[in-house]
Structures are given as C-alpha cells and as structure tokens.
C-alpha cells in the first residue's frame, strides 16, 4: 500500500486503495491474533504441566 500517502490532503484515496488498505490491515490483525492466541494457549499448557 505504498501507492497512496495519507498526508496528501489534496487527493482523496480511491475506493480501491481504501479496500486494499483495509485488506492489508485485516490480514495483519489476523496474523497477530493467531500468534497471540497460540502463545496464550502454549502458556496455559506449560502452566498445566507444571502443576
């Protein structure tokens, strides 16, 4: 998403640019969620084995 600079107040982003940005943000958010979810349950399993 390097095609558009949000500091350019003279030009609005196109619908396609906004859609691409939202897609990229959604993909990154899912990746971060999945990583955090896996780490959380790995920690829970580790704690359960320690008991």
C-alpha positions as CSV (number, residue, x, y, z in Angstrom):
1,X,0.0,0.0,0.0
2,X,2.7,2.4,-1.0
3,X,0.7,4.0,-3.8
4,X,-1.1,6.5,-1.6
5,X,0.2,8.8,1.1
6,X,-2.4,9.8,3.7
7,X,-0.6,13.1,4.3
8,X,-1.7,14.3,0.8
9,X,-4.7,16.4,1.7
10,X,-5.3,17.5,-1.9
11,X,-6.2,14.0,-3.1
12,X,-8.6,11.5,-1.7
13,X,-7.7,7.8,-1.8
14,X,-9.7,5.8,-4.3
15,X,-12.1,3.1,-3.2
16,X,-9.6,0.5,-4.5
17,X,-6.8,2.0,-2.4
18,X,-9.0,2.1,0.7
19,X,-10.1,-1.5,0.1
20,X,-6.5,-2.7,-0.3
21,X,-5.5,-0.9,2.9
22,X,-8.4,-2.4,4.8
23,X,-7.5,-5.8,3.5
24,X,-3.8,-5.5,4.5
25,X,-4.8,-4.3,8.0
26,X,-7.2,-7.2,8.4
27,X,-4.6,-9.7,7.3
28,X,-2.1,-8.3,9.7
29,X,-4.6,-8.2,12.5
30,X,-5.5,-11.9,11.9
31,X,-1.8,-12.8,11.9
32,X,-1.2,-11.0,15.2
33,X,-4.3,-12.5,16.7
34,X,-3.4,-16.0,15.7
35,X,0.1,-15.6,17.1
36,X,-1.2,-14.2,20.4
37,X,-3.8,-17.0,20.6
38,X,-1.2,-19.7,20.1
39,X,1.2,-18.1,22.6
40,X,-1.6,-17.8,25.2
41,X,-2.6,-21.5,24.9
42,X,1.0,-22.6,24.9
43,X,1.5,-20.7,28.1
44,X,-1.7,-22.3,29.6
45,X,-0.4,-25.8,28.6
46,X,3.0,-25.0,30.1
47,X,1.4,-24.0,33.4
48,X,-0.8,-27.1,33.4
49,X,2.2,-29.4,33.0
50,X,3.9,-27.6,35.9
51,X,1.2,-28.5,38.3
